[in-house]
Amino acid sequence: MVIANEVLDAMPVERFRWVPGDPGTVRALGVQPVNGRFGWCEMTPAPALAAAVNDLAAHLPLPEPGTEAVAAEIDPNLPGWLADLRRDLGAAETRLYFFDYGGRSAEVYRPDRTEGTLRCHYRHRAHDDPFVYPGLQDLTTWVDFERLGRLAQAAGFAVDGVRTQAAWLLGTDVPTRFADKMQSTTDRATAARLSQGFKELVLPTEMGERFQVIRLRIAPVSGGGSGPG
């Protein structure tokens, strides 16, 4: 079993600007000095980026007339990474769970996401400027789980579907274990900490809906359902 928590959102991505769904409008976003600091500059997209966006656009609705260009991100190297992972795992029966921020393609590449999903984290504070504290802050982007599933299947994995983290956790024995732990805890501070942690994992306003989980596997799993169990 492989459990990967917030692995995919930390992988390198290419940033670009486009009218969502129209690959003919793609411009790569590079970096250049601007007034004594780094800033974005538009460039001709490299072949790998153009190919990745062309494939993505084929699975998105056509843009509405008048839709404006927005920033977005994609990992052109994801197909190769998945193919390498599948090869390295060989024929052993394996289940792989990927947990991360993200959603389906239409959610990740919504036209109203004018600055994409790029987020920066520095000392437990989140913001949108990747050029502040270069090299000292974490940079993350949302994972397109629909694209991930499609590419994983092409790489030879069986894909058991995507669920929200809340739906996945509530379908396991975690709620029972949480209830047992709460009943056996007499310290109020410990009980409050347990309760808060559980809420953060499952509430829609916390990680419950923003985090998704996809299950991939290599060999048939007996007694399986259609979703990640």
C-alpha positions in Angstrom: 0.0 0.0 0.0 1.2 3.5 -0.9 -0.3 6.5 0.9 0.7 9.9 -0.6 -0.5 12.9 1.4 0.1 16.3 -0.3 2.7 14.9 -2.7 1.1 15.8 -6.0 0.5 19.5 -5.1 4.2 19.9 -4.4 5.4 18.7 -7.8 6.7 21.2 -10.3 4.1 22.8 -12.6 4.1 25.1 -15.6 2.1 28.3 -15.2 0.3 29.7 -18.2 -2.4 32.2 -19.3 -5.3 31.2 -21.5 -9.0 31.5 -22.2 -10.2 28.3 -20.3 -11.0 25.6 -22.8 -9.3 27.3 -25.8 -5.8 25.9 -26.3 -5.1 28.4 -29.1 -4.9 31.2 -26.6 -2.2 29.6 -24.4 0.8 31.7 -23.4 3.4 30.4 -21.0 4.2 32.5 -17.9 7.9 32.8 -17.3 9.8 34.9 -14.8 11.8 38.1 -15.3 13.1 41.0 -13.2 10.5 43.7 -12.8 11.3 46.9 -10.8 14.0 45.3 -8.7 12.1 42.0 -8.0 10.8 39.0 -9.9 7.6 39.2 -12.0 5.7 37.3 -14.7 6.3 37.5 -18.4 4.3 35.9 -21.2 6.2 33.5 -23.5 5.6 31.0 -26.3 4.6 27.7 -24.7 7.1 24.8 -24.9 5.9 21.7 -26.8 5.3 19.7 -23.6 3.1 22.5 -22.1 1.2 22.9 -25.4 0.5 19.2 -25.6 -0.7 19.0 -22.0 -3.0 22.0 -22.4 -4.4 20.6 -25.7 -5.2 17.3 -23.9 -6.8 19.2 -21.0 -8.9 21.4 -23.3 -10.4 18.3 -24.9 -12.0 17.5 -21.6 -13.3 21.0 -20.8 -16.4 22.8 -22.2 -15.8 25.3 -24.9 -15.4 28.8 -23.5 -18.4 31.2 -23.6 -18.1 34.2 -25.9 -16.3 37.0 -24.2 -14.5 34.8 -21.6 -11.3 36.5 -20.5 -7.9 35.0 -20.2 -6.8 33.8 -16.8 -3.8 32.3 -15.2 -3.6 28.5 -14.6 -1.2 25.7 -13.8 -0.5 22.2 -15.1 2.1 19.5 -14.6 3.3 18.4 -18.1 5.5 15.7 -16.6 2.7 13.9 -14.8 2.1 11.3 -17.5 5.8 10.3 -17.4 5.9 10.2 -13.6 2.9 7.9 -13.5 4.4 5.6 -16.1 7.6 5.4 -14.1 5.7 4.7 -10.9 3.7 2.0 -12.6 6.9 0.4 -14.0 8.7 0.6 -10.7 5.9 -1.1 -8.8 5.9 -4.1 -11.1 3.3 -6.8 -10.8 2.8 -6.7 -7.0 -0.7 -6.2 -5.8 -0.7 -2.6 -4.7 -3.2 0.1 -3.7 -2.2 3.7 -3.9 -4.1 6.5 -2.2 -3.4 10.1 -3.1 -4.8 12.8 -0.8 -4.6 16.5 -1.8 -6.3 19.8 -2.4 -8.1 19.7 -5.7 -11.2 18.8 -7.7 -12.4 17.9 -11.2 -11.0 19.7 -14.2 -13.9 22.1 -14.6 -13.5 23.1 -10.9 -9.7 23.6 -11.0 -9.9 25.5 -14.3 -13.0 27.6 -13.6 -13.0 30.9 -15.6 -13.4 32.9 -12.4 -10.1 31.6 -11.1 -8.3 34.6 -12.5 -5.0 33.8 -10.8 -5.2 30.0 -11.0 -4.8 27.9 -7.8 -1.2 28.8 -7.0 -0.8 29.4 -3.2 2.2 30.3 -1.1 2.8 29.3 2.5 5.3 31.0 4.8 5.4 30.5 8.6 1.8 29.2 8.6 0.4 32.1 6.6 -1.0 31.7 3.1 -0.9 34.3 0.3 -0.8 34.5 -3.5 2.6 36.1 -4.3 5.3 33.5 -5.2 7.9 36.2 -5.5 7.9 37.1 -1.8 10.6 35.3 0.1 11.8 33.3 -2.9 13.3 29.9 -1.9 11.9 30.2 1.7 8.2 29.5 1.2 6.2 26.5 0.1 4.4 26.8 -3.3 1.4 24.6 -4.0 -1.3 24.2 -6.6 -4.5 22.3 -6.7 -4.5 18.8 -8.2 -6.8 18.0 -11.1 -8.1 14.6 -10.0 -10.0 14.0 -13.2 -6.9 14.4 -15.2 -4.9 12.4 -12.7 -7.3 9.5 -13.0 -7.3 9.6 -16.8 -3.5 9.7 -17.0 -3.1 7.0 -14.4 -5.4 4.7 -16.4 -3.4 5.4 -19.5 -0.2 4.4 -17.5 -1.7 1.0 -16.6 -3.4 1.6 -13.2 -6.9 0.6 -12.4 -8.7 3.7 -11.1 -11.3 3.2 -8.3 -12.6 6.7 -8.4 -12.4 9.9 -6.4 -14.1 11.0 -3.2 -13.9 13.9 -0.9 -11.8 13.3 2.2 -14.9 13.5 4.4 -16.7 10.9 2.4 -13.7 8.6 2.4 -13.1 8.9 6.2 -16.7 8.6 7.1 -16.9 5.3 5.1 -14.1 3.8 7.2 -13.9 2.8 10.9 -12.5 6.3 11.8 -15.8 7.6 13.2 -16.1 4.6 15.5 -12.5 4.8 16.6 -13.0 8.6 17.3 -16.1 7.9 19.4 -14.4 5.2 21.4 -11.4 7.5 22.0 -13.7 10.3 23.1 -15.6 8.0 25.6 -12.3 6.8 27.1 -10.8 10.3 27.5 -11.5 12.0 30.8 -9.2 15.0 30.3 -11.2 17.9 28.8 -8.3 19.5 27.0 -7.5 16.2 25.3 -11.1 15.7 24.3 -11.3 19.2 22.9 -8.1 18.6 20.9 -9.4 15.3 19.5 -12.7 16.9 18.6 -11.1 19.8 16.8 -8.8 17.5 14.9 -11.7 15.3 13.7 -13.7 18.4 12.6 -10.8 19.7 10.6 -10.6 16.4 8.7 -14.2 16.1 7.8 -16.1 19.4 7.9 -16.8 21.0 4.5 -15.5 24.3 5.7 -12.2 22.7 6.7 -10.4 19.9 4.8 -13.4 17.6 4.4 -14.5 19.0 1.0 -11.3 20.7 -0.2 -9.2 17.6 0.1 -9.9 14.7 -2.3 -8.7 11.1 -2.3 -8.2 8.9 -5.3 -7.4 5.2 -5.2 -5.3 3.5 -7.8 -4.5 -0.2 -7.9 -2.4 -2.7 -9.9 -4.1 -6.0 -9.3 -7.8 -6.9 -8.9 -9.0 -6.4 -5.4 -11.6 -8.9 -4.1 -14.9 -7.6 -2.7 -14.2 -4.1 -4.0 -16.7 -1.3 -4.5 -16.6 1.4 -7.0 -14.9 4.1 -4.8 -11.7 4.3 -2.8 -12.3 2.1 0.3 
